[in-house]
Amino acid sequence: MLALMTTACSGNKSQKEGAAEAGQTEAEQKSAWQTYTNDKYGYSIEVPGDMTKRETMTEENGTIFSYDGEEGVTLNRIDITGSEDMFGDEYTPERIKAYYEDEIANKDVTSSECGDNYYTYSILGGEYCDQINYYVYNGSRCVSVVVCYEKDHADKLGGEVAEHVFKSVKFK
């Protein structure tokens, strides 16, 4: 599902703080984020404004945003996927907890957390990259957000930036 690296970049400044220090106006700071909306599954999410939506990787359930100019990019990206329980069953806190425990059971995670309507876990991807997985549930719907970034992009995708992306998930 999705992974969140909450500990790797906790010392980084948020985009808004960085923008304020750079002397940007409130309007310019707000444009630091763009909103992706998925009508099929009824959710929206904010991603950094300077990321590019990868049209060739877009499907009706989600999309990919990245910093790199190549369509086949594998790092420095945010994967967003919506889904719905195939039988329309509700995701209860107990069911989410079971999914969470199953998801992290055989993975070497660096951090993890589970709430009533979400769970998250982080994986150190090796010497050069980190990955954060985040899942949020609403009724019979789920949104999976995976943030994967190289160490030199930690200030753009880790820490408070990743936290903002995850907390911005909204269902209609």
N, C-alpha and C positions, 0 to 999 in steps of 0.2 A: 504494500500500500504506500504510505508516504512517510518520509523521515524528516526529522527536524533536528538540526544541530544547535542546541541552545547554549552550549558552554564554550564553543570554539571562539566566538567573537564577541563575548559580552562586553568588552571594553570599547567597542566601536561606537561612534556617534551615529545617531539616526540621520536619515537624509535631510529631515527638516532642520535639525541642529546644524548640520554642515551647510545647508543652504542659508540659514540665518547668519552664520559666521561669514559666509561669502557675500553678504549684503543683498541677498535676494528679497524681493517684496513678498508679501503674503500670497498674492496671486501666482507668483513664480514658484513659491514653495508648494502650493497646491498642485501645480502641474507636474510636480515630481512624481506623481502617481497617475496611472491610467486604470480604468475599470474595465474588466472583461466580464461580460454577462452571457450566461448560457440559458436560453429560453427553454430548451428541452427539459432540463432538470431543475430549472427555476433557481439558479444561484448566480451570485456575482462575487468578484474578488478583485482586490487592488494589487497591481504589480508596479515595480518601478517604471516611471514614465519613459526612461531611455532604453527600455528593452523593446525588442521587435517580435511581433507575433509571427510565427512560422506558418504561413498559409498552407504550404504543402503538407504540413503535419497536423492540420486542423481537421477534426471530425465533429460530428454533431454532439458528442458527449464532452468534448474538451479541446484543449489546445496546448501549445508549447510557446513560451516566450524565451528569448535568449539574447545575449549580448553579441555573439559572434555572427558574422555575415553569412556563414555557410548554412544551408538547409539541413545538413546531416549532423549538426552540432550535438555533441554528447555531454559537454560540460558547460558551466555558467548558464544554467537554464532553470526554468520553472515549468514543470509539467502539471497541468490541471485537468482532472478527469471527474466527470459526474457519472453517477450510476443510480440504479433503483433496484430494490429487492425484487427478484423475478416473480415473487408471489404477492408483492405488495405488503408484506409483513412489516410491522414497525420495528425499528432498531431500539430496543430497550437498553438501559444502562448495563444490565447483566449480559446481554448479547454483545454489546460493544466491548465489555471487559473480556469476554471469551475470545473475541477476534483479536484484541490487543495481546492477550497472553499467547495466543497461537502465533501471531505475527513476530513477536520478539523471542520466541522459544529457542530457536536455533541460530540466532544472529548475535554477533558481537556488537552490541549497541553501547554507545557512550552515554546516552541519557534517554529517559523515557518517562511518559506521564500518561495517565488515563483519567478522564472525567466522564460525566454522565452522557455527554453527546460528542466526545472527541477522544482521540488518542494521538500521541506523537512519539517518534523515536528518532534518534540520530545515529549515524554511522560515520566513523572516520574512514574515508575511502582510500586511505593509503597516504603516501608521502605528499601527494599533490592535490587531493580533493576531499571534500566532505559532502555528506548527503543528509538531508533532513526530510523525514516523511511525516505528514500530518493528515489525519482523516477527521472529518466532521460529519455528523449524522443529524438528519432532521426527518422525523416520521419514517418513511420507507426509502428516503433518498440519502445519498452519500456523496461527498466531494473529497477527492484525494488530491493533495498538493505535495509535489516532490521538488525540493530545491537541491540542486547539485552544483557545486562550485569549486573551482580551483582555489588554492590557498591565497593567491594574489587577488582574488575577487571577493574575499571575505568581507571587506568593507561595503561591497555592493549588494551582497546576497546573504550574508550571515547575520548573527546577532539581532539587533533591533529591526533591521530591514526584514529578515525572515519572519520575525515575530509580528510585525505589522501586516505582512502578507497573510499570515495564518489567521490573525484576529479579524481581518477584513472580510472573511467569508460570510456572506449573507444569503439566506433563503427567502424567496418571495412568499 
